[in-house]
Amino acid sequence: MLDSVQSILDEYAELESRLADPAVHGDQDLVRTLNKRYAALAPTVAAAREWTAAGDDLEAARELAAEDTSFAEEVPGLEARLAGAEEHLRRMLVPRDPDDDRDVILEVKAGEGGDESALFAGDLLRMYLRYAEHRGWKAVIEDATESDLGGYKDVRVSVRAKGTPGPGEAPWARLKYEGGVHRVQRVPVTESQGRIHTSAAGVLVMPEAEEVEVTIDPNDLRIDVYRSSGPGGQSVNTTDSAVRVTHVPTGLVVSCQNEKSQLQNKEAAMRVLRARLHQIAQDEADAEASAARRSQVRTVDRSERIRTYNFPENRISDHRTGYKSYNLDSVLDGDLDPVVRSALDADEAAKLAALADGAGSSA
């Protein structure tokens, strides 16, 4: 742990020095990058300094206790302080997802269950929109295909933080665990006999990539425009403002029709395309870092569920973490933090266990 702490302290000192150099401030992109990294390291540096101070205080108390027994009374409290500081620092040293400070593109797709699945997709969309509202994020529906009963066959939303979020508070850090199949159990509005049905909807979450991170050759794009339409194909405007962008080398297709102008729809579609290409590059470059993304189920199969929403019992269950509560109505109204916290805690526990295994094998 000492080696890891010292490398972080050295990097933090170097960042401080660079940010104090007036020459650096001529490049605002570089300044933003340095500031972001500096802010990300600050909590770990604070934890390291507290750990060092606690160790120094304990050592001093033990030395003084050898000459004056009254100082021995302070030793147990200082030992407890050092143990707490060490545990906190160990948690801060857990490897962080490099995408944790990013905004996201979130997609919800209806699956098995027909109209009922589409209605549930609408419920999930509302949950994420309300959750974004609770956390002070900006959520915008970029593209959607509605069902006849008012749900969604598929819908895509961009979720963005306002300002600079703290560590672990950006949309990707909180929403990345939502990817997968969500199962619902309830009596559908179309069910006349009162029987409980099971259906599912799929959620895909991608970190949004910056334009400079993904190079797209304009010659690799095919861009088509068409008229935006609502449910049943009814025209909702009189101009060809909807945009469909096809990335020929990969075959990726992104459509956007919810903005008012063709230019705005093209920009929104390009953001999604960059996010998808960024994800593909990450998957190819680093299999370990992409494990969380690969775990997101691309097909909406009820057997590959991550969470169940049981309406008759007002119960929500996360099958990965074992989390269960009986406040489904509150969760669907955006009270998603306890569910997210269970995933964060499970992820951290797995990483801590891996660190402990690594330390044990190297000892």
C-alpha positions in Angstrom: 0.0 0.0 0.0 2.9 2.3 0.7 4.1 2.2 -2.9 0.6 3.0 -4.2 0.2 5.9 -1.7 3.6 7.4 -2.6 2.9 7.3 -6.3 -0.4 9.1 -5.8 1.3 11.8 -3.6 4.0 12.3 -6.2 1.5 12.7 -9.0 -0.6 15.1 -6.9 2.5 17.2 -6.2 3.4 17.2 -9.9 -0.2 18.3 -10.8 0.1 21.1 -8.3 3.3 22.3 -9.8 2.0 22.2 -13.3 -1.2 24.1 -12.4 0.9 26.8 -10.7 2.8 27.3 -14.0 1.4 30.3 -15.9 2.5 28.8 -19.2 0.1 25.9 -18.8 -2.9 28.2 -18.6 -2.5 29.1 -22.2 -4.0 25.7 -23.1 -7.5 25.6 -21.5 -8.1 22.0 -22.6 -5.0 20.9 -20.8 -6.0 23.0 -17.7 -9.4 21.3 -17.6 -7.7 17.8 -17.9 -5.2 18.6 -15.1 -7.9 20.1 -12.9 -10.1 17.1 -13.3 -7.3 14.7 -12.4 -6.3 16.9 -9.5 -9.8 16.9 -8.1 -10.1 13.2 -8.5 -6.9 12.6 -6.5 -7.7 15.1 -3.7 -9.8 12.7 -1.5 -7.2 10.0 -1.7 -4.4 12.4 -0.8 -6.4 13.7 2.2 -7.0 10.1 3.3 -3.2 9.3 2.9 -2.3 12.4 5.0 -4.7 11.4 7.7 -3.3 7.9 7.8 0.3 9.3 8.0 -0.7 11.7 10.8 -2.5 9.0 12.8 0.6 6.8 12.5 2.9 9.6 13.6 0.7 10.5 16.6 0.5 6.8 17.7 4.3 6.4 17.5 4.8 9.6 19.5 2.4 8.5 22.2 4.1 5.1 22.5 7.5 6.8 22.9 6.2 9.2 25.5 4.4 6.4 27.4 7.8 4.8 27.9 8.8 7.8 30.1 5.4 8.9 31.4 2.7 6.2 31.9 -0.1 8.8 31.6 0.5 8.9 27.9 -0.3 5.1 27.7 -4.0 5.9 28.1 -4.0 7.6 24.7 -2.6 4.7 22.9 -5.8 2.6 22.4 -7.7 5.6 21.0 -4.8 6.4 18.6 -4.6 2.7 17.6 -8.3 2.8 16.7 -7.9 6.1 14.8 -5.0 4.6 12.8 -7.0 1.4 12.0 -9.9 3.5 10.8 -7.7 5.8 8.7 -6.0 2.7 7.2 -9.3 1.1 6.2 -10.5 4.4 4.7 -7.3 4.8 2.7 -7.5 1.2 1.5 -11.0 1.9 0.1 -9.8 5.0 -1.5 -7.0 3.0 -3.3 -9.5 0.7 -4.9 -9.1 1.1 -8.7 -11.6 3.5 -10.0 -13.4 3.3 -13.4 -11.7 5.9 -15.6 -15.2 6.7 -17.1 -16.7 7.5 -13.7 -16.8 11.3 -14.3 -18.6 11.0 -17.7 -22.2 11.7 -18.7 -24.2 8.9 -20.2 -26.4 7.8 -23.1 -29.1 5.5 -21.7 -31.4 3.3 -23.8 -34.5 1.4 -22.7 -36.0 -1.2 -25.0 -39.3 -3.2 -24.7 -38.8 -6.9 -24.8 -41.0 -10.0 -24.1 -44.5 -9.1 -23.1 -45.8 -7.0 -26.0 -47.7 -3.9 -25.0 -47.1 -4.6 -21.3 -43.4 -4.6 -21.9 -43.6 -1.3 -23.7 -45.6 0.2 -20.8 -42.9 -1.1 -18.4 -40.2 0.5 -20.5 -42.2 3.8 -20.0 -42.1 3.2 -16.3 -38.4 2.7 -16.3 -37.9 5.8 -18.4 -39.9 7.8 -15.9 -37.8 6.3 -13.0 -34.6 7.4 -14.7 -35.9 10.9 -15.5 -37.1 11.4 -11.9 -33.8 10.1 -10.6 -31.9 12.5 -12.8 -34.1 15.3 -11.5 -33.4 14.3 -7.9 -29.7 14.4 -8.5 -29.7 17.7 -10.3 -28.8 16.2 -13.7 -30.2 17.2 -17.1 -32.0 14.4 -18.9 -33.1 14.8 -22.5 -35.1 12.3 -24.6 -33.1 12.1 -27.8 -35.1 9.6 -29.8 -38.2 7.5 -29.0 -40.6 5.0 -30.6 -43.9 5.0 -28.7 -46.3 2.1 -28.5 -50.1 2.3 -29.1 -50.9 2.2 -25.4 -48.6 5.0 -24.4 -45.4 3.1 -23.5 -42.2 2.9 -25.5 -40.9 0.3 -27.9 -37.5 2.0 -27.4 -36.3 5.3 -26.1 -32.9 6.9 -25.8 -32.0 9.6 -23.2 -28.9 11.6 -22.6 -28.1 12.3 -19.0 -25.6 15.0 -18.1 -24.4 16.5 -14.9 -24.5 20.2 -14.3 -21.2 21.8 -13.4 -18.4 19.6 -12.2 -19.7 16.6 -10.1 -17.7 15.3 -7.2 -15.9 11.9 -7.3 -18.5 9.1 -7.8 -21.3 11.6 -8.4 -21.4 11.8 -12.2 -24.1 10.0 -14.2 -21.9 7.1 -15.4 -20.6 6.4 -11.8 -24.2 6.0 -10.6 -26.0 4.6 -13.7 -23.5 2.1 -15.1 -25.0 -0.7 -13.0 -28.4 -0.3 -14.6 -27.5 -2.1 -17.8 -29.2 -5.4 -18.3 -32.7 -7.0 -18.2 -35.3 -5.6 -15.9 -38.3 -7.9 -15.2 -41.7 -6.8 -14.1 -44.5 -8.8 -12.4 -48.0 -7.3 -12.4 -51.5 -7.4 -13.7 -51.4 -5.8 -17.2 -54.0 -3.2 -18.1 -55.1 -5.5 -20.9 -55.7 -8.5 -18.5 -59.4 -9.0 -17.7 -59.0 -12.0 -15.4 -56.7 -10.3 -12.9 -53.8 -12.6 -13.6 -50.2 -11.6 -12.9 -48.0 -11.5 -16.0 -44.2 -11.3 -16.3 -42.6 -9.3 -19.0 -39.2 -7.6 -19.4 -37.4 -4.5 -20.8 -33.7 -4.0 -21.5 -31.5 -1.1 -20.4 -28.2 -0.2 -22.0 -25.9 2.5 -20.5 -22.9 3.9 -22.3 -20.5 6.6 -21.2 -20.6 9.6 -23.4 -17.4 10.3 -25.3 -15.8 13.7 -26.1 -15.4 14.6 -29.7 -11.6 14.7 -29.5 -11.6 11.1 -28.1 -13.2 9.5 -31.1 -12.1 10.3 -34.6 -14.8 9.8 -37.2 -14.0 10.2 -40.9 -16.9 12.1 -42.5 -16.4 9.8 -45.6 -17.4 6.8 -43.4 -20.8 8.3 -42.7 -24.1 8.0 -44.6 -26.6 10.6 -43.4 -30.3 10.4 -44.3 -33.0 12.8 -43.4 -36.7 12.1 -43.0 -39.9 13.5 -41.5 -40.3 13.1 -37.7 -43.4 11.1 -36.8 -45.4 10.2 -33.7 -47.4 7.1 -32.7 -48.9 5.3 -35.7 -46.8 7.3 -38.2 -48.7 10.5 -37.8 -46.5 13.5 -38.9 -45.6 15.8 -36.0 -44.0 18.5 -38.2 -43.8 19.5 -41.8 -40.0 19.5 -42.3 -37.5 16.7 -42.9 -35.8 17.3 -39.5 -35.2 13.7 -38.4 -31.7 12.3 -39.0 -30.4 8.8 -39.5 -26.6 8.4 -39.3 -25.0 5.2 -40.5 -21.3 4.5 -39.7 -20.4 2.3 -42.8 -17.3 0.5 -41.4 -19.1 -0.8 -38.3 -22.7 -0.8 -39.6 -23.8 1.2 -36.6 -27.0 3.1 -37.2 -28.3 6.0 -35.0 -31.5 7.9 -35.5 -32.7 11.1 -33.8 -35.9 13.0 -34.3 -36.8 14.7 -31.1 -34.9 18.0 -31.7 -36.5 20.8 -33.6 -33.9 21.2 -36.4 -32.0 18.8 -38.6 -28.7 20.2 -37.3 -29.7 19.5 -33.6 -30.8 16.0 -34.5 -27.5 15.4 -36.3 -25.5 16.6 -33.4 -27.5 14.4 -31.0 -27.0 11.3 -33.3 -23.3 12.0 -33.5 -23.0 12.1 -29.7 -24.6 8.6 -29.5 -22.4 7.3 -32.3 -19.3 8.6 -30.6 -20.4 6.9 -27.4 -21.0 3.6 -29.2 -17.6 3.7 -31.0 -15.9 4.7 -27.7 -17.4 1.6 -26.1 -16.3 -0.7 -28.9 -12.7 0.7 -28.6 -12.7 0.2 -24.9 -14.0 -3.3 -25.2 -11.2 -4.1 -27.7 -8.4 -2.3 -25.8 -9.0 -3.5 -22.3 -11.0 -6.7 -21.6 -10.9 -6.2 -17.8 -12.1 -2.6 -17.9 -14.9 -3.6 -20.3 -16.3 -6.4 -18.1 -19.0 -4.2 -16.7 -20.1 -3.2 -20.2 -20.1 -6.8 -21.5 -22.3 -7.8 -18.6 -25.0 -5.6 -19.9 -27.4 -7.9 -21.7 -28.0 -6.9 -25.3 -31.0 -9.3 -25.8 -34.1 -8.9 -23.7 -34.4 -12.4 -22.3 -36.4 -12.8 -19.1 -34.0 -15.5 -17.9 -31.1 -13.0 -17.9 -32.6 -10.5 -15.5 -30.7 -8.2 -13.1 -33.7 -6.9 -11.2 -37.4 -7.7 -10.6 -40.1 -5.2 -10.0 -43.1 -7.0 -8.3 -46.1 -4.7 -8.2 -48.5 -6.9 -6.1 -46.0 -7.0 -3.3 -44.6 -3.5 -3.9 -41.2 -5.2 -3.9 -38.0 -4.6 -5.8 -35.2 -7.2 -5.9 -31.7 -6.9 -7.3 -30.5 -10.4 -8.2 -26.8 -9.4 -8.4 -26.5 -7.8 -5.0 -29.3 -9.4 -3.0 -30.9 -6.1 -2.3 -34.6 -6.2 -1.6 -37.1 -3.6 -0.4 -40.8 -3.0 -0.3 -41.0 0.5 -1.6 -41.3 -0.1 -5.3 -43.6 2.9 -5.7 -40.9 5.2 -4.3 -38.2 3.6 -6.5 -40.2 4.1 -9.6 -40.7 7.7 -8.5 -36.9 8.2 -8.6 -35.8 7.1 -5.2 -33.1 4.9 -6.8 -30.1 5.7 -4.6 -30.4 2.8 -2.1 -30.6 0.3 -5.0 -27.6 2.0 -6.7 -25.7 2.0 -3.4 -26.1 -1.8 -3.1 -24.4 -2.2 -6.5 -21.6 0.2 -5.6 -21.0 -1.6 -2.3 -20.9 -5.0 -4.0 -18.5 -3.7 -6.6 -16.2 -2.2 -4.0 -16.3 -5.4 -1.9 -15.3 -7.5 -5.0 -12.4 -5.1 -5.7 -11.2 -5.1 -2.1 -11.3 -8.9 -2.1 -9.2 -8.9 -5.3 -6.7 -6.5 -3.7 -6.5 -8.7 -0.6 -6.0 -11.8 -2.8 -3.3 -10.0 -4.8 -1.5 -8.8 -1.6 -1.7 -12.3 -0.1 -0.3 -14.0 -3.2 2.6 -11.5 -3.4 3.5 -11.8 0.3 
